[in-house]
Amino acid sequence: MRLLLNILLFLAVTHLYSQNTLKGLVLDNDTSTPLTYANIYFTDLEKGTTTDDLGNFTINNLPSGNYKVVISILGYETKAINVNVPNLQYIEIRLDASAIEMEDIIISTPFHKLQSENVMKVERASVKDLNANGAINLIDGISNIAGVESVTTGLSIGKPVIRGLSANRVLVYTQGVRLENQQFGGEHGLGVSSSGVESVEVIKGPASLLYGSDALGGVLYLNPEKFAAEGTSKGDLGGNYFSNTQGFNTGAGYKASENNFKFLFRGNLSEHSDYNTSDYRVTNTRFREQDFKAGIGYQENSFKTDFRYNVNHSKLGIPEEIGEQSTLKTPLLPFQDITNHVFSSKTTIFLNASKLDINLGYIYNDRKEFEDEHHHDEEEHEDEHLEEHEEEHHEEHEEEHHEEHEFLEAALQMKLKTANYDIKYTLPELGKFETIIGVQGMHQVNTNYGEEQLIPDATTNDFGVMGTSHIHFNNLDIQLGARYDNRKINVVSGLNRDFNSFNGALGIKTNLSQNLTARFNFASGFRAPNLAELTSDGIHHASNRYEVGNSDLNNEQNFQWDLALEYKNEHVEFFANGFYNKVNDYIYLSPNGAITNNTPVYDYIQNDAKLYGGEVGLHIHPHPIHWLHIESSFETVTGKQDNDNYLPLIPANSLSNVLRVEFERPWLNNAYAFVKLASTFNQNNVGIFETTTDGYNLLSAGFGGSFSLFKNEATINISGTNLTNKTYINHLSRLKPDGIFNMGRNISIGLNYQL
């Protein structure tokens, strides 16, 4: 492998390239009218421009090679074409009118195609749209994506659930690298801010072929915001207010590109008090999050690279019972104090007919948890004094409470340091074949510093090698691939385990008719047991269990098939997705009947399991009133062990209905308004130790648009969720056993201003 990399790098640095220019014209296909301000974007090069008043465009300084170009404009069908530079120097492009939203390139799949061209079905949503629907944070927003839910502990702590699988069975990618931040814990949240994230992509199903261990259930892929277009600069500032928590998100950013260099930075601050139900505030669901992102890029000839950095610091209250009723924002005990640093670099070297991608990452996660029993006597006295006067002296209470936290000793502190690499080589196209080969790896060290230990000091090393091909036929696309992985876990106490797995994937996409597309995918995935499952031997206070690990656990190995049908015409879109997921050696906790320290003892054991279900959706945009959109979707998943016991934490069936209008006014551009009714049904198919939950309906509504303010663009969004102030409990809430309701009515107001 080292010899191969040396040869590729030698080819890259010794090849001579010339700079080229591509000119073109973009027209309406029916009327031949030039299209103004159409976007022309080279996805691999991350270079683009827009057409002028006559529909013309020019892009300079293009290296020789084959590239994908995406052409998009509102009101027209997005088009992707392949161009060969310098063989092609002028092109005329014709677009068909369409009421369907503009498509984007899917980054989480290997060949970076439009979703309409993709063999694998991938859900995509822009963070801007999620926020416009009233999302308080990222984990709240992704629950609006079909097939995606979240396991939550209040508002601030949540982790994604993809078709019934969560925790270490779902992999998160941010800034192009694998995010590692102790996802084994039920009360360990996602730990990523939506600030500086442009869009979210969700692979629903095993993606071990692309990402290795822990992608057994799927992948949540977060795309960072793009750099500024060449020769431009822009800045913005904005904020959101949330009535329910009396909280806010506020941030600002700036980016510029000039003379082959580009840079950006963005900062964000969020603070929220305890969320309110119609009956009470849920004590200690308050939180504070600070986030900073920065990036610098360089591009010249056939080489481009960028480096990004993100630091996120969060102080998150851990709710236990209904107690203090206040709107203070400083968390009470117990709480988490988490700092996460993500360093990433992404480099592409373009050869004449191929390219080499090198992604490197380093993640430093410092997790501290503070508990009541570690509060010193003097500080407890001070806290009682503060509680007596909190309503009279809110500001003084906040200040003293901040100072008080500085003297606490963490009961639990873990530092997780992870270095990873992902190197892929895209071979020259051979006839109908596009092919990628690559290697991925990870070196990870976990170290404990607190009095308590959830998992031991240990080192984990991953190595994987993969290959995948996309084969094009006239009315058929096939994608296939294979991969081998090895994971070594070395625990300081002496446990050493080796896990190996071979996995593969096969996908087929075909057009059954002019408007009907079918996708069939079969894939396998795996997950090596995590440190908690292998080594636990103690009380897990957050779950009130004495957990006993099993050092002899095997890999979880799954096999899933998906069938997706999609129909589109000028007036209607319809989709139906079905899946069946067989998981061998599924790992779960089961009581053994013993009691230790007045706490029930649970063992980690394995049994085969299966999950099945799907999503169905309809989108009507009747002609000629394309400004009207009627959207409806239904999703269901069932999870069972082979002994017919139901799996825990399986989301209830749900139905979503949305009425949305889009309009323009002289004083308001890109305006919209929507009303949404989300219906969640009873969940009676529960695990042995779970309680059932009742169904409920939540009504939401909102509107927004952009307008000119002091000669710059401003955008406003106003939305309301749970408008009827319904009291309900989501089945995936970790506060469910205590009968604590989810959030009540919330009105959010957001304003963003372009500088």
LINSULDA-V126333 format. One record per residue. N is the residue number from 1. OMEGA is omega in degrees with one decimal (NA if undefined). Layout:
n | omega
N | OMEGA
N | OMEGA
//
This chain:
n | omega
1 | 179.0
2 | 179.1
3 | 179.2
4 | -179.8
5 | 179.2
6 | 179.0
7 | -179.7
8 | 179.2
9 | 178.4
10 | 177.2
11 | -176.1
12 | -173.1
13 | -178.0
14 | -179.7
15 | 178.7
16 | -177.9
17 | 172.9
18 | 178.2
19 | -172.7
20 | -179.4
21 | 174.2
22 | 175.4
23 | -179.2
24 | -179.3
25 | 179.4
26 | -174.4
27 | 168.0
28 | -173.5
29 | -177.3
30 | -172.6
31 | -175.8
32 | 176.2
33 | 176.7
34 | -180.0
35 | -178.3
36 | 177.0
37 | 170.0
38 | -178.2
39 | 176.3
40 | -171.9
41 | 172.5
42 | -171.7
43 | -178.4
44 | -177.0
45 | -175.5
46 | 176.5
47 | 179.3
48 | 177.7
49 | 175.0
50 | -179.9
51 | 179.8
52 | -176.2
53 | -179.8
54 | 178.7
55 | -177.7
56 | 174.2
57 | 176.4
58 | 175.2
59 | -177.3
60 | 173.8
61 | 176.5
62 | 175.2
63 | 177.9
64 | 178.2
65 | 176.5
66 | -176.0
67 | 173.6
68 | 178.2
69 | 179.2
70 | 179.4
71 | -175.9
72 | 173.7
73 | -178.4
74 | 179.7
75 | -179.6
76 | 178.8
77 | 178.7
78 | -176.6
79 | 176.1
80 | 179.5
81 | 174.6
82 | 178.7
83 | 176.0
84 | 179.5
85 | 12.3
86 | -177.5
87 | 177.8
88 | -179.1
89 | 177.7
90 | -178.1
91 | 173.2
92 | -175.1
93 | 179.8
94 | -179.0
95 | 177.6
96 | 177.6
97 | -178.8
98 | 175.7
99 | -179.6
100 | -179.4
101 | 179.8
102 | 177.4
103 | 175.2
104 | 175.7
105 | 176.8
106 | -174.4
107 | -173.5
108 | 176.4
109 | -165.3
110 | -171.9
111 | 171.5
112 | -179.2
113 | 169.5
114 | -179.4
115 | 179.8
116 | 179.6
117 | -172.1
118 | 173.6
119 | -180.0
120 | 177.0
121 | -179.4
122 | 175.4
123 | 179.8
124 | 176.9
125 | 176.4
126 | 178.9
127 | 177.2
128 | 179.5
129 | 178.7
130 | 179.2
131 | 179.8
132 | 177.8
133 | 174.4
134 | -179.2
135 | 179.5
136 | 177.1
137 | -173.2
138 | -177.2
139 | 175.0
140 | -176.8
141 | -174.5
142 | 178.2
143 | 176.7
144 | -179.7
145 | -177.2
146 | 178.7
147 | -177.2
148 | 174.0
149 | 177.1
150 | 170.8
151 | -171.3
152 | 168.2
153 | -170.9
154 | -178.6
155 | -168.3
156 | -174.6
157 | -179.4
158 | 177.8
159 | -173.1
160 | 173.1
161 | -179.7
162 | 179.8
163 | 172.7
164 | 179.9
165 | -174.7
166 | 178.9
167 | -177.1
168 | 176.3
169 | 176.5
170 | -177.6
171 | 178.6
172 | 175.5
173 | 176.0
174 | -177.6
175 | 177.5
176 | -179.7
177 | -178.9
178 | -179.7
179 | 179.2
180 | -177.9
181 | 173.6
182 | -178.9
183 | 179.2
184 | -174.6
185 | -179.8
186 | -179.0
187 | 176.5
188 | -173.3
189 | -177.7
190 | 174.9
191 | 178.8
192 | 177.0
193 | 176.2
194 | 177.7
195 | 179.6
196 | 174.2
197 | -175.7
198 | -176.4
199 | -179.9
200 | 174.7
201 | -177.7
202 | 170.0
203 | -175.8
204 | -179.1
205 | -174.6
206 | 179.6
207 | -179.7
208 | 176.4
209 | -176.5
210 | -166.5
211 | 176.2
212 | -177.3
213 | 176.0
214 | 174.5
215 | -178.8
216 | -177.2
217 | -178.6
218 | -175.8
219 | 170.4
220 | -172.5
221 | -176.7
222 | 179.9
223 | 178.8
224 | 179.2
225 | -178.9
226 | 171.5
227 | 177.1
228 | 176.3
229 | -175.4
230 | 177.2
231 | -178.9
232 | 174.0
233 | 177.6
234 | 176.1
235 | 178.5
236 | 172.2
237 | -177.3
238 | 180.0
239 | 177.3
240 | 174.8
241 | -177.6
242 | -172.6
243 | -173.1
244 | -178.1
245 | -171.9
246 | -174.8
247 | -177.6
248 | 165.2
249 | 177.2
250 | -177.4
251 | 179.1
252 | 179.4
253 | 177.8
254 | 176.5
255 | -177.4
256 | 179.3
257 | -177.8
258 | 172.8
259 | 176.2
260 | 178.9
261 | 174.8
262 | 180.0
263 | 175.0
264 | 170.0
265 | -178.6
266 | 176.7
267 | -176.7
268 | 176.8
269 | 177.9
270 | 174.7
271 | -179.9
272 | 172.3
273 | -179.5
274 | -179.8
275 | -172.7
276 | 165.7
277 | 178.1
278 | -176.5
279 | -173.8
280 | 168.7
281 | -177.2
282 | -170.7
283 | 173.6
284 | 168.1
285 | 178.5
286 | 178.6
287 | 177.0
288 | -178.8
289 | 174.3
290 | -175.9
291 | 175.9
292 | 177.9
293 | 178.2
294 | 178.1
295 | 175.0
296 | -177.9
297 | 177.9
298 | 179.6
299 | 177.4
300 | -177.9
301 | -177.2
302 | -179.4
303 | 173.6
304 | 179.8
305 | 171.1
306 | 178.9
307 | -179.8
308 | 179.1
309 | 177.2
310 | 171.0
311 | -179.2
312 | 177.5
313 | -176.6
314 | 171.4
315 | -167.5
316 | 173.9
317 | 176.8
318 | -177.2
319 | 178.5
320 | 179.5
321 | 178.1
322 | -178.6
323 | -178.3
324 | 177.0
325 | -179.6
326 | 175.6
327 | 174.5
328 | -175.3
329 | 177.4
330 | -177.6
331 | 172.2
332 | 170.3
333 | -4.4
334 | 176.9
335 | 176.5
336 | 173.8
337 | -169.5
338 | 173.1
339 | -177.4
340 | 176.0
341 | 177.3
342 | 174.0
343 | 179.6
344 | 173.7
345 | -178.2
346 | -176.0
347 | 175.6
348 | 175.4
349 | -177.0
350 | 170.4
351 | -174.6
352 | -176.8
353 | -178.6
354 | 178.4
355 | 178.2
356 | 178.1
357 | 179.5
358 | 177.4
359 | 179.8
360 | -178.9
361 | 172.7
362 | -178.4
363 | 178.6
364 | -176.7
365 | 179.2
366 | -175.4
367 | 175.2
368 | 176.0
369 | -175.9
370 | -175.9
371 | -176.7
372 | -173.8
373 | 177.9
374 | 179.2
375 | -177.5
376 | -176.3
377 | -177.6
378 | -179.1
379 | 176.8
380 | 178.2
381 | 179.6
382 | -178.9
383 | 177.7
384 | 179.3
385 | -179.1
386 | -179.0
387 | -178.7
388 | -173.7
389 | -170.9
390 | -177.6
391 | -178.7
392 | -173.5
393 | -178.1
394 | -175.7
395 | 178.8
396 | 179.1
397 | -179.5
398 | -176.6
399 | -178.2
400 | 180.0
401 | 174.8
402 | -179.2
403 | -178.3
404 | -177.8
405 | -178.0
406 | -176.0
407 | 179.6
408 | 175.9
409 | -178.3
410 | 174.2
411 | -179.1
412 | 173.6
413 | 177.3
414 | 173.4
415 | -178.7
416 | -178.2
417 | -173.1
418 | 172.2
419 | 178.6
420 | 179.8
421 | -179.8
422 | -175.9
423 | -178.7
424 | 177.2
425 | 177.2
426 | -176.5
427 | 172.6
428 | 179.2
429 | -179.8
430 | -177.3
431 | -178.3
432 | -172.5
433 | 162.0
434 | -173.9
435 | 176.9
436 | 171.1
437 | -177.0
438 | 173.9
439 | 177.1
440 | 178.4
441 | -177.6
442 | 171.3
443 | -171.9
444 | 179.3
445 | 174.6
446 | -178.7
447 | 178.9
448 | 178.4
449 | -177.5
450 | 179.5
451 | -179.0
452 | 175.9
453 | 171.0
454 | 176.5
455 | -173.5
456 | 169.3
457 | -175.0
458 | 175.8
459 | 178.5
460 | 177.4
461 | 177.5
462 | 169.3
463 | 178.3
464 | 176.2
465 | -173.8
466 | 172.5
467 | -180.0
468 | -179.2
469 | 172.7
470 | -176.1
471 | -175.9
472 | 170.1
473 | -174.5
474 | -178.7
475 | -175.3
476 | 173.1
477 | 179.8
478 | 174.4
479 | -179.4
480 | -178.8
481 | 179.0
482 | -175.9
483 | 172.7
484 | 179.5
485 | 172.6
486 | 174.8
487 | 175.9
488 | 177.1
489 | 179.2
490 | 179.7
491 | -177.5
492 | -178.1
493 | 173.7
494 | -180.0
495 | 176.3
496 | 179.9
497 | 175.7
498 | 177.5
499 | -179.7
500 | 179.3
501 | 169.8
502 | -179.9
503 | 179.8
504 | 179.1
505 | 176.6
506 | 179.3
507 | 179.9
508 | 174.3
509 | 179.0
510 | 175.6
511 | -179.9
512 | 173.7
513 | -177.8
514 | -175.0
515 | -173.9
516 | -179.7
517 | 177.6
518 | 175.2
519 | 174.4
520 | 180.0
521 | 172.5
522 | -176.7
523 | 172.5
524 | 179.1
525 | 179.5
526 | 173.6
527 | 173.7
528 | 177.9
529 | 178.7
530 | -174.8
531 | 179.5
532 | -178.6
533 | -178.1
534 | -164.8
535 | -175.5
536 | 174.5
537 | -178.0
538 | -178.1
539 | 171.9
540 | -170.6
541 | -176.6
542 | -178.4
543 | -178.9
544 | 178.5
545 | 166.8
546 | -172.1
547 | -179.2
548 | 179.8
549 | -179.2
550 | -175.6
551 | -178.1
552 | -178.8
553 | 177.4
554 | 168.8
555 | 158.7
556 | -179.6
557 | -179.0
558 | 177.8
559 | -176.1
560 | 169.4
561 | 179.0
562 | 171.8
563 | -178.2
564 | 175.4
565 | -177.7
566 | 179.6
567 | 179.1
568 | 164.9
569 | -173.8
570 | -172.4
571 | -168.2
572 | 167.0
573 | 179.0
574 | 175.7
575 | 175.1
576 | -179.5
577 | 175.7
578 | 179.9
579 | 171.7
580 | -172.3
581 | 178.4
582 | -177.8
583 | 176.1
584 | 178.2
585 | 175.9
586 | -175.6
587 | 179.1
588 | 178.9
589 | 178.8
590 | -179.7
591 | 178.3
592 | 176.7
593 | -179.1
594 | 176.9
595 | 176.9
596 | -178.5
597 | 179.7
598 | -178.5
599 | 179.0
600 | -177.5
601 | 178.7
602 | 176.6
603 | 169.9
604 | 179.2
605 | -176.6
606 | 174.9
607 | 177.3
608 | -178.0
609 | 176.5
610 | 175.2
611 | -179.7
612 | -178.5
613 | 179.3
614 | -178.5
615 | 176.3
616 | -178.1
617 | -179.9
618 | 178.1
619 | -179.3
620 | 173.9
621 | -169.0
622 | 176.6
623 | 4.8
624 | -177.3
625 | -176.2
626 | 178.4
627 | -179.7
628 | 178.8
629 | 175.6
630 | -174.5
631 | 178.3
632 | 178.6
633 | 178.6
634 | 178.3
635 | -177.8
636 | 173.8
637 | 175.1
638 | 178.9
639 | -177.7
640 | 168.8
641 | 179.7
642 | 176.4
643 | 178.0
644 | 170.8
645 | 179.2
646 | 176.0
647 | 177.2
648 | 174.3
649 | 173.2
650 | -176.7
651 | 177.1
652 | 174.1
653 | -177.5
654 | 179.3
655 | 179.6
656 | 176.8
657 | -176.1
658 | 170.0
659 | -174.3
660 | 176.0
661 | 177.1
662 | -174.8
663 | 177.5
664 | 173.7
665 | 179.6
666 | -176.6
667 | -176.9
668 | -178.7
669 | 177.3
670 | -175.8
671 | -179.9
672 | 171.2
673 | -178.5
674 | 169.7
675 | -176.2
676 | 172.3
677 | 179.5
678 | -177.8
679 | 175.8
680 | -173.5
681 | 176.3
682 | 172.3
683 | 180.0
684 | 178.9
685 | -170.1
686 | 174.6
687 | -174.1
688 | -173.7
689 | 179.8
690 | 170.8
691 | 177.0
692 | 176.6
693 | 179.2
694 | 176.7
695 | -179.1
696 | 176.7
697 | 179.0
698 | 179.9
699 | 178.0
700 | 177.1
701 | 178.1
702 | 175.0
703 | 179.7
704 | 179.8
705 | -179.1
706 | -179.3
707 | -178.7
708 | 179.0
709 | -176.9
710 | 176.2
711 | 174.5
712 | -176.8
713 | 173.3
714 | 179.6
715 | 178.4
716 | 176.2
717 | 175.1
718 | -178.6
719 | 177.0
720 | 176.8
721 | -176.5
722 | -172.9
723 | 179.1
724 | 178.9
725 | -177.8
726 | 171.5
727 | -175.3
728 | 176.2
729 | 176.3
730 | -176.2
731 | -178.2
732 | 175.6
733 | 177.3
734 | 174.2
735 | -177.3
736 | -178.0
737 | 179.4
738 | 178.4
739 | -177.2
740 | -176.3
741 | 169.3
742 | -171.6
743 | 177.2
744 | -176.9
745 | 177.4
746 | 174.6
747 | 179.0
748 | 177.9
749 | -179.8
750 | 178.4
751 | 177.9
752 | -176.6
753 | 178.1
754 | -178.9
755 | NA
//
